[in-house]
Amino acid sequence: GTVRTIDHCPDLPSASALEDISLYTANAERCLQTAEKRKLFTTMGNSTVTGNTMTREDVLHTLSTNAKLLQIWAICPYGGMGPMLRRFLFGDDPIRPLSFTPNKPHAATMYLESLQSSAPHGILPLANASWSSSKPVHQKFYGHSYTVPTPRINFLQQFGLACTKAFAIHLRWPTRTQQAPQASSGTARAPPGLSSPFSTDPRV
């Protein structure tokens, strides 16, 4: 057969489109960072075991004292990842790091520690490099599939499927709820040709 190559390259987005994309990306990251910051500031409720109340600052202070790292991740309903999760997975630094008020010193400390080079970050590029250097010679694709050539792409596919399924469930559930039959307060009448409202046998 004849082998043909495609030489056409798609046109680059216009300057106005690039500006819109940049603005949308910045707004999305700001929204996800707000969610991250809210999780760092949230006051924890009463314990079901001891009845004690702990603030998030107390928890963060205890973790820092014991050399433990708490990473706060945020994911939007459409699968967008917050800066802290992107750093953990891809090694990307946030466009604008979070700022904290003086009355949240332990939240600020935990956040800054999560940005240090010693904190786990960039695990997907590391997985790609590790797999490329140790894979068998005959194995060209990760998972023996051309649709999943690398560990990074495998993760993105599975993550996308999980987000799509979760989003679909949220969309389908209220639809089912609205379509559920409502109980009638009056006497049910049999439809024409049936002996009772709950029968499927036609009258003789």
Solvent accessible surface area in square Angstrom, and as a share of the most:
residue,aa,sasa,rsa
1,G,129,1.24
2,T,117,0.68
3,V,136,0.78
4,R,213,0.78
5,T,110,0.64
6,I,161,0.82
7,D,126,0.65
8,H,138,0.62
9,C,100,0.60
10,P,113,0.71
11,D,131,0.68
12,L,160,0.80
13,P,65,0.41
14,S,66,0.43
15,A,85,0.66
16,S,73,0.47
17,A,35,0.27
18,L,94,0.47
19,E,123,0.55
20,D,90,0.47
21,I,94,0.48
22,S,70,0.45
23,L,110,0.55
24,Y,161,0.61
25,T,68,0.39
26,A,20,0.15
27,N,67,0.34
28,A,38,0.30
29,E,28,0.13
30,R,115,0.42
31,C,91,0.55
32,L,17,0.08
33,Q,15,0.07
34,T,73,0.42
35,A,20,0.15
36,E,0,0.00
37,K,55,0.23
38,R,146,0.53
39,K,89,0.38
40,L,2,0.01
41,F,57,0.24
42,T,60,0.35
43,T,87,0.50
44,M,78,0.35
45,G,59,0.57
46,N,112,0.57
47,S,46,0.30
48,T,143,0.83
49,V,135,0.77
50,T,89,0.52
51,G,51,0.49
52,N,93,0.48
53,T,83,0.48
54,M,88,0.39
55,T,58,0.34
56,R,42,0.15
57,E,26,0.12
58,D,69,0.36
59,V,32,0.18
60,L,0,0.00
61,H,90,0.40
62,T,68,0.40
63,L,48,0.24
64,S,31,0.20
65,T,97,0.56
66,N,86,0.44
67,A,95,0.73
68,K,118,0.50
69,L,65,0.32
70,L,56,0.28
71,Q,36,0.16
72,I,13,0.07
73,W,100,0.35
74,A,4,0.03
75,I,88,0.44
76,C,38,0.23
77,P,94,0.59
78,Y,175,0.66
79,G,16,0.15
80,G,27,0.26
81,M,20,0.09
82,G,0,0.00
83,P,8,0.05
84,M,8,0.04
85,L,8,0.04
86,R,90,0.33
87,R,20,0.07
88,F,38,0.16
89,L,10,0.05
90,F,20,0.08
91,G,27,0.26
92,D,57,0.30
93,D,102,0.53
94,P,18,0.11
95,I,106,0.54
96,R,137,0.50
97,P,84,0.53
98,L,28,0.14
99,S,81,0.52
100,F,41,0.17
101,T,74,0.43
102,P,133,0.84
103,N,107,0.55
104,K,49,0.21
105,P,70,0.44
106,H,54,0.24
107,A,0,0.00
108,A,24,0.18
109,T,55,0.32
110,M,1,0.00
111,Y,2,0.01
112,L,99,0.49
113,E,67,0.30
114,S,3,0.02
115,L,41,0.20
116,Q,93,0.41
117,S,97,0.63
118,S,107,0.69
119,A,6,0.05
120,P,71,0.45
121,H,67,0.30
122,G,10,0.10
123,I,63,0.32
124,L,14,0.07
125,P,56,0.35
126,L,122,0.61
127,A,36,0.28
128,N,35,0.18
129,A,61,0.47
130,S,63,0.40
131,W,36,0.13
132,S,65,0.42
133,S,99,0.64
134,S,86,0.55
135,K,68,0.29
136,P,62,0.39
137,V,140,0.81
138,H,145,0.65
139,Q,23,0.10
140,K,137,0.58
141,F,85,0.35
142,Y,67,0.25
143,G,50,0.48
144,H,142,0.63
145,S,36,0.23
146,Y,166,0.63
147,T,68,0.40
148,V,20,0.11
149,P,38,0.24
150,T,37,0.22
151,P,15,0.10
152,R,83,0.30
153,I,65,0.33
154,N,42,0.22
155,F,58,0.24
156,L,67,0.34
157,Q,67,0.30
158,Q,99,0.44
159,F,37,0.15
160,G,32,0.31
161,L,117,0.58
162,A,60,0.46
163,C,27,0.16
164,T,89,0.52
165,K,139,0.59
166,A,50,0.39
167,F,70,0.29
168,A,52,0.41
169,I,82,0.42
170,H,133,0.60
171,L,107,0.53
172,R,132,0.48
173,W,175,0.61
174,P,61,0.38
175,T,64,0.37
176,R,138,0.50
177,T,77,0.45
178,Q,151,0.67
179,Q,139,0.62
180,A,46,0.36
181,P,130,0.82
182,Q,149,0.66
183,A,107,0.83
184,S,90,0.58
185,S,129,0.83
186,G,51,0.49
187,T,130,0.75
188,A,54,0.42
189,R,216,0.79
190,A,36,0.28
191,P,60,0.38
192,P,139,0.87
193,G,43,0.41
194,L,41,0.20
195,S,71,0.46
196,S,39,0.25
197,P,50,0.31
198,F,179,0.75
199,S,24,0.16
200,T,121,0.70
201,D,97,0.50
202,P,101,0.64
203,R,155,0.56
204,V,198,1.14
